[in-house]
Amino acid sequence: MIGRRLALIVTGVIMVTVLSGCATAGAGHSSAPLPLSPIPSVTASSGPPGPPAPPPPVGVSATAEVSRLTVYASLGGAVKLSLTNPRPSGAPLTFLVLQSSSDWLEVQLPDRPNGSRGWISASQVTLHNLDYSLRVSTEQNTLSLYRSNALVSTYSVATGTGGTPTPLGAFYLTELLAPTNSGYGPYAFGLSAFSAVLTSFGGGPGQIGLHGTDDAASIGKAVSHGCIRMSNVDITTLAKMLPLGTPITIE
């Protein structure tokens, strides 16, 4: 579980911040991803074939473009909450889009309880296609990386103990930090998941993290407070390729 001073990574700028948390067992929700681009029409061509089309996105993220964003409980419903941008960690406020209706988006929220969702105005965010997804097995202590649903690689990880389990469900990456505590390795992603056991940890709200570790012997075991630990080499690989909003399923 993360709960020490960390440095936020945002377009090369380092800020001091605090991320915390790790563990819970609430299942999230799954929805069809929202496509951003229309399907292109096919036209006949006598020339040589062009390069293959890029694989379809696995989802869409929404990044807030306003300093405070209002979330509604339902489409046309009452206000559910108001979120500040950037987040307390300094990261840009980011959501995973679940579905759209006209100028509105239903999104997964980076808030308790796990799997929370709400509606936001599409005019207040920028949308980004997501190419990658993650899947964690708490039984096998593995993390699998997929691109457009094709397996890219599988990594050995450490997960939560029986007393502080890693939460199960569908979540997403909310922030990327550079820990100043070597126990978390060179990088730490915050997840939209929170511990059902620990309501606070290290001064934070019990947020689950995906991070490195200097304790290589712990990898492959159920030893954490709920966070997902990887080798420092592996977390560095993911930190360089995964954007915020990337979906992560924990089973």
C-alpha positions in Angstrom: 0.0 0.0 0.0 1.2 3.5 -0.9 1.3 6.2 1.7 4.5 8.2 1.6 5.8 11.3 -0.2 5.8 10.8 -4.0 6.6 12.9 -7.0 4.0 13.3 -9.7 5.0 12.8 -13.3 3.1 15.1 -15.7 4.7 15.9 -19.0 8.1 15.9 -17.5 7.2 18.1 -14.5 7.9 16.7 -11.1 5.6 17.8 -8.2 5.6 16.6 -4.5 2.4 14.8 -3.6 0.9 12.0 -1.5 -0.8 8.8 -2.7 -2.0 6.1 -0.4 -3.9 2.9 -0.1 -4.1 -0.7 -1.1 -6.8 -3.4 -0.6 -10.6 -4.1 -1.0 -13.0 -6.6 -2.5 -15.7 -4.7 -4.3 -16.5 -5.7 -7.9 -16.7 -3.0 -10.5 -18.9 -2.7 -13.6 -18.1 -3.4 -17.2 -19.6 -1.6 -20.2 -18.9 -1.5 -23.9 -16.2 1.0 -24.7 -17.1 4.2 -26.5 -15.6 4.5 -30.1 -14.3 7.9 -30.9 -13.8 7.6 -34.7 -16.5 6.6 -37.2 -15.9 3.5 -39.3 -14.1 4.6 -42.5 -15.8 3.8 -45.8 -14.0 1.5 -48.1 -13.1 2.7 -51.6 -11.6 0.9 -54.5 -8.0 1.7 -55.4 -5.8 0.4 -58.1 -2.6 1.4 -56.3 -0.6 -0.8 -53.9 -2.1 -1.6 -50.5 -1.3 0.8 -47.8 -0.1 -0.1 -44.3 -2.5 -2.2 -42.2 -5.0 -0.3 -40.2 -4.2 0.2 -36.5 -6.0 -2.1 -34.1 -9.3 -0.8 -32.6 -9.1 0.9 -29.2 -10.1 -1.1 -26.1 -11.7 1.9 -24.5 -11.8 5.7 -24.1 -10.6 8.0 -21.4 -11.8 11.5 -20.6 -9.4 14.1 -19.2 -11.0 17.2 -17.5 -10.4 20.6 -19.1 -12.0 22.6 -16.3 -10.8 23.3 -12.7 -13.9 21.8 -11.2 -16.1 19.2 -12.8 -19.7 18.4 -11.8 -20.8 14.8 -11.8 -24.5 13.9 -12.0 -26.1 10.7 -10.5 -28.0 10.0 -13.8 -28.5 11.5 -17.2 -30.5 14.7 -16.5 -30.5 13.8 -12.8 -29.3 15.4 -9.6 -25.7 16.5 -8.8 -23.8 13.6 -7.3 -20.5 15.3 -6.5 -18.0 17.9 -7.7 -14.4 17.0 -8.4 -11.4 19.3 -8.4 -8.9 19.2 -11.3 -6.1 18.4 -10.9 -6.5 15.7 -8.3 -5.0 16.0 -4.8 -1.9 14.2 -6.1 -1.5 16.8 -8.8 -2.5 14.4 -11.6 -5.0 15.5 -14.2 -8.6 14.4 -13.4 -9.1 11.4 -15.6 -12.1 9.1 -16.1 -12.8 5.8 -17.9 -15.7 6.3 -20.3 -18.4 3.6 -20.0 -21.0 5.0 -22.5 -22.3 8.2 -24.2 -25.6 9.8 -24.8 -25.7 12.9 -27.0 -23.4 15.4 -25.3 -23.0 13.4 -22.0 -20.7 10.6 -20.9 -21.2 8.0 -18.3 -17.8 7.4 -16.6 -16.2 5.4 -13.9 -15.2 7.6 -11.0 -11.9 7.6 -9.0 -13.8 7.6 -5.8 -15.3 5.3 -3.1 -17.2 3.0 -3.3 -15.4 0.9 -5.9 -17.1 0.9 -9.2 -18.8 4.2 -8.7 -20.1 5.9 -11.8 -21.7 9.1 -12.9 -22.5 11.4 -15.8 -20.4 14.3 -17.0 -20.6 16.9 -19.8 -18.6 15.9 -22.8 -17.9 19.6 -23.4 -15.7 19.7 -20.3 -13.3 16.9 -21.2 -11.0 15.7 -23.9 -11.3 12.1 -25.1 -8.5 9.7 -25.9 -8.5 6.3 -27.4 -6.9 3.6 -25.2 -4.9 0.8 -26.8 -3.9 -1.2 -23.8 -5.6 -3.0 -20.9 -4.4 -4.9 -17.8 -5.7 -8.1 -16.1 -4.5 -9.2 -12.7 -4.9 -12.7 -11.3 -4.8 -12.7 -7.5 -4.7 -16.5 -7.5 -1.7 -16.8 -9.8 -0.1 -13.5 -8.7 0.3 -12.4 -12.3 -0.4 -9.3 -14.4 -1.1 -9.6 -18.1 -0.8 -6.8 -20.6 -3.0 -6.7 -23.6 -3.1 -4.6 -26.7 -6.5 -4.6 -28.5 -7.3 -7.8 -26.5 -4.2 -9.6 -27.8 -1.8 -10.7 -25.1 1.5 -8.8 -25.1 3.2 -10.0 -21.9 2.6 -11.6 -18.5 4.4 -10.4 -15.4 4.8 -11.9 -11.9 3.4 -9.7 -9.2 2.7 -9.6 -5.5 -0.9 -9.0 -4.2 -2.7 -8.5 -0.9 -2.7 -10.8 2.0 -5.9 -12.5 3.3 -6.3 -9.8 5.9 -5.8 -6.9 3.4 -6.8 -8.3 0.0 -6.3 -6.7 -3.3 -9.8 -5.6 -4.5 -11.6 -7.5 -7.2 -13.3 -5.7 -10.0 -12.9 -3.4 -13.0 -10.9 -0.2 -12.4 -8.5 2.1 -14.3 -5.2 4.0 -13.8 -5.8 7.4 -12.3 -2.3 8.8 -11.8 1.4 8.1 -12.3 3.9 9.0 -9.6 7.6 8.8 -9.0 8.0 7.6 -5.4 10.7 9.2 -3.2 10.4 6.0 -1.0 12.5 3.3 -2.6 10.1 0.7 -1.2 7.7 1.6 -4.0 10.3 1.3 -6.8 10.8 4.0 -9.5 7.1 4.3 -10.5 3.7 3.9 -8.9 0.3 4.1 -10.7 -2.7 5.0 -8.6 -5.9 3.0 -9.3 -9.6 3.9 -9.1 -9.8 1.1 -6.4 -9.8 1.6 -2.7 -9.4 -0.8 0.3 -12.5 -2.1 1.9 -10.3 -3.0 5.0 -8.2 0.1 5.3 -10.1 3.4 5.1 -6.8 5.3 5.4 -3.1 4.5 5.0 0.0 6.6 5.4 -2.1 9.8 5.5 -4.1 8.9 2.4 -7.5 7.4 1.7 -6.5 3.8 1.3 -6.1 4.0 -2.5 -4.7 0.9 -4.3 -1.5 1.3 -6.2 0.4 -0.6 -8.9 4.1 0.0 -8.1 7.6 -1.3 -8.1 9.5 -2.7 -5.1 13.0 -3.2 -3.9 11.9 -6.4 -2.2 12.3 -8.8 -5.1 11.7 -11.8 -2.9 8.1 -10.6 -2.4 7.1 -10.9 -6.0 4.8 -13.8 -6.8 3.4 -13.9 -3.2 0.3 -12.5 -1.4 2.2 -10.2 1.0 1.0 -6.6 0.4 -1.6 -4.4 2.1 -3.6 -4.7 -1.1 -1.4 -3.0 -3.6 0.0 -4.8 -6.7 3.8 -5.0 -6.7 6.0 -5.6 -9.7 9.7 -5.7 -10.3 11.3 -2.3 -10.9 12.1 -3.3 -14.5 8.5 -4.3 -15.2 6.9 -1.2 -13.7 9.3 1.0 -15.7 8.2 -0.8 -18.9 4.5 -0.1 -18.1 5.1 3.5 -16.9 6.6 4.3 -20.3 3.7 2.9 -22.4 0.4 3.2 -20.4 -1.6 6.4 -20.3 -4.0 7.4 -17.5 -7.4 5.9 -18.0 -6.0 2.4 -19.0 -8.5 -0.2 -17.7 -7.3 -2.8 -15.2 -9.4 -5.8 -14.2 -8.5 -7.6 -11.0 -9.8 -11.2 -10.5 
